Amino acid sequence: MDDLLQDFIAETRETLEALSGEIVAWESQPDDRARLDAIFRFVHTVKGSCGFLDLPRLERLAHAAEDVLAQVRDGARVPDRALVNAVLGVVDRIGEIVEAIDAGAALDDSGEELLIAALAEGSEEIVLPTPVTQRAPSRSVRLGVDLLDRMMSGMSEMVLARNELARRLRSGEIDPAVEAALERLSLTVGEMRDTVTRTRMQKIDALFSPLPRMVRDTAGGLGKSVALQIEGSDVELDREMIEVMRDPLVHIIRNAIDHGIEAPAERRAAGKREAGRLCVSARQSGNQIIIEIADDGRGVNVERLVQKLAASGVRSERDLHALPDAAKLELMFHPGLSSKDIVSEISGRGVGMDVVKASIDQIGGRVELDNIPGKGLRIAIHVPLTLSIISAIVIGAGRQRFAIPRQSIEEIVSERGEAIRIDQLGGTPIVTVRGRRMPMLDLGELLDIGREAQGPRMLVIVGAGAGSYALAVDSVLDNEELVIKPASPVVMATGIYAGQTLPDSGLPMLLLDSAGMARVAGLDFSRDLNAAFGDVVAEEVAPGLPALLFDDLDGVRRAVPLAAVDRVEKVSASQVQLAAGSYRLAIDGRIVPLAMQGALDGRERLSVLRLKDEDAEVAYAIDEAIEIVTLPADISPSRSPGPAAGVALVEGEQIEVLDVLWVFDMHVDRIAAADAPLCLLAGDKDGWLATFVRPLLETAGYRVTTTLAPGETPAVVLAADAAEPPTPAAPVVRLRRKRQAEAGDDSVYRYDRAGLLFALEARIGMRGGR
Amino acid sequence: MAQQLYLIAEVAGRTVAIDSDQVESVVDIGEVTAVPRAAKPVRGLAALRSRVVTVVDTEAALGLNGCSLARRAVITQIDGHHYAMLVDTLEDVAPFELRPLAAGIALEGSWRHAARGLVERDGEPILVIDLSALVPTSALLS
């Protein structure tokens, strides 16, 4: 991370120096588009890098300036003196902060708000303070790649010269003093080579290591949850490539999180896991490094791309529709097109994808898109391998040696080993390694170079994309770090080599491409891919319902959905009281309704499930909690409402599932909320309404009163018989003594509880609807 | 017409002229690593100091059945890759004037594909060949 920061500081400083002229020129000529673009690119790059390096202060400044500059670019704002000054203020401030970071000095953030506020339209012109430079001597320098290349090839020459010298010296008698000198030379040359190599190569980890933090923050800012998976961090890549890849990678990942991965609710509705998945991987294939970014979001809406592009008038909609599907998808790289219209801090304003494409084109790479609408998008960036160092296993076949990238090797076993079986399946050899069956390829046969060595062959189990196979080789010789260079087209055309290398022996060696060999030999793993994919999907779609299995008081084994259980607690029987017709538990200084099926039977202690639903809480007495199980998705529902929601099959046993909703409905003490509808009882001469109807109303969630406080208006009036309602403003429900209603009478029979509640609700509803 | 330096060499028993602009150096090839499954003209890979070159058997590249035993090679660079083109012998380097092939001359097999014209040495016509035409390309292979 320190490396990255140093790079960022050096780069920003360099750009600032180059930019200072532009800024002055822009000040005198604010409508100069080229200057404006240069400054815009600068703040955009700073913004991007800051997100990457977690420098929120710089990011905020850069983002604010970028916003304003974008408005100027779009013609929404005219660059007046105040705006130019404000932007310059921000740029200066960025320079100051960068210097402060480099010097490790603290810089107070006073005035930054002011700077940002000054960017707003119509704000006062700010006075630019003279920037104070407090530059620390830098410990890093920037070098031309050419120079590094020359150093690198000079180093290789030196290694070979040393080998030659050693060979010649050892062919005759050798003076021990000369031997010692040679030894020292060898050691130094070896160390030098490592160092020189490091100047040129870098693990792609440098690109990947800040991603977890960035993904977390980006997703957090959008209220999404994203699980990031990183693979192949140890692939080494040219530093130059890493630099070029940095911005595109950030853009793509931010795009994936912002536009690709849906909000949790939407994902749930689509039957996906709430947390989106993002997989970033690097691997070597043939003479390229493939960096892959795959998400399981909504994919790209190609139709929308076409419409947006047609609307912007670049090409007619008919032309666009005539394009082949792949070309339509590539439209996402069209300059100035963002598939989302909302400008956000996350992915900017669509400067993203076309910049991505341009950067990758610049290094001779290409982008492959694989879009499954509704399922996700996979972007594969193929970076040509100009030079790379990989850790490889050297194997022997025939009279030759070949290298296989370690990364693609799963394991190496001897064909005579235990638990290894080789069979002929209809003429095709297959290997079973510890029960795992896979195809076998004989390298000697594939390359048509026969066998030289005697004795058992070695089986190198290699992964080739979706599947694995066993590569039979004569011998496994060595483990070496090799500098791999691309081989000539005529060699690559064979499809089985990934490149060439010159090991210390001075004899060129070929690097085998495991996926390529499988392809040439006709091994087809696409079925495996489907099977694997199918498995994953099936697992995700029906995860089952985690539930707690318990023995109830009545001796029946039941299950309750785990989500409803807050915790399980042991309480003493003395905490339980039968009061006012129901059991209540005194716990944590509160009284909680206690539900149970069965009897307490004079137990001294009992277990309770504390069930919680928002602010309602009920305790449910049980005998004993057993274990957490997963209930199948299909539960046979019970026929009538009651304590059982249904029956589920758990390990062959029929288990009753407790209906948590029913428990809440039956046991939660109803506390009338302050905003509950007010019901006025009118004409209650004999107190019948207050005595018998009031509890019913309160249980149903009404506030009940017999006299109105000043200013209060009832939502509904409940009147006994022919009593006159005191306030004509409220709807009235009348109760009658007779069971049968007469024609035109909309009153409710006084013992019809359900009818009464229904009538109350209906009248309130009518009023609300008016 | 301006004169141009040509390398006079013997390839597949015939004397040919090679434009010196195509020639980076002339070397003796050491041990060659075979490239199994590669096209027939590809003899293999050889190390040239710290550089790996692809060794091309010119005789095979010309579609002849023979197999060159030569160790001497002309190094040429095509599209950023280095190739060692095996030659039987090297005779001379001298300036010549490139002339078109006389009308009606129909060259045999792959010679026609590689021919670029002729130069005259003391009255003897020598075929000028283009080395890049002798390197099998992936496009030609597929």
Interface residues (C-beta under 8 A of the other chain):
Chain A: S153 S156 E157 V159 L160 Q400 L446 L447 D448 I449 K485 P486 A487 S488 P489 V490 V491 M492 A493 T494 I496 Y497 Q500 T501 L502 G506 L507 P508 M509 L510 V520
Chain B: E31 T33 A34 V35 P36 R37 A38 A39 P41 V42 G44 L45 A46 A47 R49 S50 R51 V52 T54 D79 H81 H82 Y83 V135 P136 T137 S138 L141 S142
